[in-house]
Amino acid sequence: MKPAIIIPAYNHGAQLAAVIAGAARLHMPIFVIDDGSTDETAEILAATPGIDIIRHEINRGKGAALLSGFAAAHGAGCDAAITIDADGQHDPADAEKVLAAATRRPCLVVGSRQDMLASRNVPWTSRFGRHFSNFWVWSAGGPLIADSQSGFRLYPLPETSTLGVRARRYQFEVEVLVKARQHGIDIREAPITVVYQKGPERVSHFKPWGDFWRNSATFTRLIFARIFRIGR
C-alpha cells in the first residue's frame, strides 16, 4: 500500500500549521486542499515546504475537497488516502492504527474517536449527531459502526472516487459508507484519540440546523434508493 495524507482545510489557519507538522512525521505525501478559505490559510500553505496544495477558488464543501485530494493522490501514484481534519482534533500519529486495520483490499477504515462522549468540551450537537448518524447510516444499508462521522479515515483509491457519492459537503462522509458497503468494500474501525479545544480555540463550520436538514435529505434519498432496489 502506498498511502497519502489528505487534509481538507477551510479557514483553519489557527491549527493548520501544527496539523501539517504532525502529518509530516509520517513521511508520506501530503495534499492540502484549501477549500476557498478567506483567512490566513493560503499564506500558511505557501510558506510550508514539502506539501502539494490544491486550491478551490470558492468553498465547495468537504466532500468536494476530499475528492480533489483523492484525484491528486491517485494521479501521483498513491493507492490509499488517509484523511485528517485541519481543526487539530486528530493526532496524525493515529495513522498507524488505521493502516494496521486495513488487512484486505479494498478496505475503508474509520477512526473511531475514543472517550468522545465523556469529554466535557464536546458540544451536544456532536454527541447527538454521532448517534443520529450511526443509526441512519445503518438504516440506509451502510455498516453498523460506532463513529460514522469521524473524519480520520483510510480510503482505498481509486475505488472511493468511483462509488457515485452525490453529497459534496459533510454528508459525503456518511453517504460514502453506504455506497462502499453496497459495492462490497470492506469497512472496519480503528480506535483513535480526539482533542476538543475549549471555547474560541475550536474552529468548527458545522451548522447544527442547516447540516441536520442536509443530513436528513441525504439519508432520505439513500433509504428510498435502498427500498427501490429491494422492491426490484
C-alpha positions in Angstrom: 0.0 0.0 0.0 1.2 3.5 -0.9 -0.9 6.0 1.2 -1.0 9.8 1.0 -2.2 12.2 3.6 -5.2 14.3 2.6 -6.0 17.4 4.7 -9.1 19.5 3.7 -9.0 23.0 5.1 -11.5 25.8 5.2 -10.5 28.8 7.4 -8.4 26.6 9.7 -5.4 28.8 9.8 -5.1 28.7 13.6 -4.4 25.0 13.7 -3.3 24.2 10.2 0.5 24.5 10.6 0.6 22.2 13.6 -1.6 19.6 11.8 0.7 19.6 8.8 3.8 19.4 11.0 2.3 16.3 12.7 1.4 14.7 9.4 5.0 15.4 8.0 6.3 13.0 10.7 4.6 10.1 8.9 6.8 10.6 5.8 4.0 10.2 3.3 3.0 12.6 0.5 0.7 15.4 1.9 -2.0 17.0 -0.1 -3.8 20.0 1.4 -7.0 21.3 -0.2 -7.7 24.9 0.5 -11.4 24.9 0.0 -11.9 28.7 -0.6 -10.5 29.9 2.7 -10.7 33.6 3.4 -8.3 33.7 6.4 -4.6 33.2 6.5 -4.7 29.6 5.2 -3.3 30.4 1.8 -0.3 32.3 3.3 0.4 29.5 5.7 0.3 26.9 2.9 2.5 29.0 0.7 5.2 29.2 3.4 5.1 25.4 4.1 7.6 23.3 2.2 7.1 19.7 1.1 3.3 19.6 0.5 1.1 19.6 -2.5 -1.5 22.4 -2.5 -4.9 22.3 -4.2 -6.9 25.5 -4.3 -10.7 25.8 -4.7 -11.5 29.4 -5.5 -14.8 29.2 -3.7 -15.9 27.0 -0.9 -17.3 23.8 -2.4 -17.7 21.6 0.7 -15.7 19.0 2.5 -16.8 16.2 0.2 -15.6 18.1 -2.9 -12.3 18.9 -1.2 -11.7 15.2 -0.4 -12.5 14.2 -4.0 -10.0 16.7 -5.3 -7.4 15.3 -2.9 -8.2 11.7 -3.9 -7.7 12.5 -7.6 -4.4 14.3 -7.0 -3.1 11.5 -4.7 -4.1 8.8 -7.2 -2.5 10.8 -10.0 0.7 10.8 -8.0 0.7 7.0 -7.8 -0.9 6.5 -4.4 -3.5 3.8 -3.8 -4.8 4.9 -0.5 -5.7 8.2 1.2 -5.6 8.9 5.0 -7.8 11.9 5.7 -7.1 14.2 8.6 -9.2 17.1 9.7 -7.4 20.5 9.8 -9.0 21.7 13.1 -6.4 20.0 15.3 -8.8 17.4 16.8 -6.8 14.4 15.3 -3.4 13.1 16.2 -1.7 12.3 12.9 0.2 9.5 14.6 -3.0 7.5 14.7 -2.5 6.9 11.0 -0.5 3.8 12.0 -3.7 2.4 13.7 -5.9 2.8 10.6 -3.2 1.4 8.4 -2.9 -1.7 10.6 -6.6 -2.3 10.4 -6.6 -2.5 6.6 -5.6 -6.1 6.2 -7.6 -6.5 3.0 -8.0 -4.6 -0.2 -10.1 -2.6 -0.9 -10.8 -1.6 2.7 -12.2 1.6 4.2 -11.1 2.2 7.8 -12.9 4.7 10.0 -11.0 6.1 13.0 -13.4 5.6 16.0 -12.9 8.6 18.4 -12.4 7.2 21.9 -13.8 9.0 25.0 -15.5 11.5 22.8 -18.8 11.2 24.6 -17.2 11.6 28.1 -15.3 14.8 27.4 -16.8 18.0 28.8 -15.6 20.0 25.8 -17.7 18.0 23.3 -20.8 20.1 22.3 -24.2 18.5 22.5 -24.5 18.7 18.7 -21.6 16.4 18.3 -23.0 13.9 20.8 -26.4 13.9 19.2 -25.1 13.9 15.7 -22.9 10.8 16.3 -25.9 8.7 17.5 -28.2 10.1 14.8 -25.7 9.4 12.0 -24.8 5.9 13.2 -28.4 4.8 13.2 -29.4 6.2 9.8 -26.2 5.0 8.1 -27.2 1.5 9.1 -30.9 2.1 8.2 -29.8 3.2 4.7 -27.9 0.0 4.1 -24.5 1.0 5.4 -22.4 -0.6 8.1 -23.3 -0.5 11.8 -20.3 1.2 13.3 -19.5 3.3 16.4 -18.4 6.6 14.8 -19.8 7.2 11.3 -19.0 10.9 11.5 -15.3 10.6 12.1 -13.1 12.4 9.5 -10.0 10.4 10.3 -10.2 7.6 7.7 -8.3 5.4 5.3 -9.9 5.3 1.9 -9.0 2.9 -0.9 -8.0 4.6 -4.2 -9.3 4.8 -6.9 -12.3 2.8 -5.7 -13.7 5.6 -3.5 -13.9 8.1 -6.3 -16.0 5.7 -8.4 -18.7 5.0 -5.9 -21.1 7.6 -7.3 -21.4 9.5 -4.0 -23.6 12.6 -4.7 -23.1 14.6 -1.5 -20.3 17.2 -1.6 -20.3 18.6 1.9 -20.1 17.0 5.3 -22.7 14.4 4.1 -20.1 12.9 1.8 -18.6 11.1 4.8 -21.9 9.3 5.7 -23.0 8.6 2.1 -19.6 7.1 1.2 -20.1 4.5 3.9 -23.4 3.3 2.5 -22.0 3.3 -1.1 -18.9 1.5 0.0 -20.8 -1.3 1.6 -23.1 -1.6 -1.4 -20.1 -2.1 -3.6 -18.5 -4.8 -1.4 -15.7 -2.7 0.1 -14.6 -4.0 3.5 -15.3 -1.4 6.2 -13.5 -1.5 9.5 -12.9 0.7 12.5 -9.7 1.5 14.5 -9.6 3.4 17.8 -8.1 6.9 17.7 -7.7 9.8 20.1 -9.5 13.0 19.8 -9.0 16.5 21.3 -11.8 19.0 21.6 -10.4 22.5 22.1 -12.1 24.9 24.5 -14.0 28.0 23.5 -12.5 30.1 20.8 -9.7 27.7 20.2 -12.1 25.3 18.5 -12.9 26.1 14.9 -16.0 24.3 13.5 -18.0 25.0 10.4 -20.8 22.6 11.4 -24.2 24.4 11.3 -26.5 22.4 13.6 -29.8 23.1 11.9 -28.6 23.5 8.3 -26.5 20.4 8.4 -29.2 18.5 10.2 -31.5 19.1 7.3 -28.9 18.3 4.8 -28.1 15.0 6.6 -31.8 14.2 6.7 -32.2 14.8 3.0 -29.2 12.6 2.2 -30.5 9.7 4.4 -34.0 10.0 2.9 -32.5 9.8 -0.6 -30.4 6.7 0.4 -33.2 4.9 2.2 -35.6 5.4 -0.8 -32.9 4.1 -3.1 -32.5 1.1 -0.8 -36.2 0.4 -0.8 -36.4 0.7 -4.6 -33.6 -1.8 -5.1 -35.2 -4.3 -2.6 -38.6 -3.9 -4.4 -36.9 -4.8 -7.7 
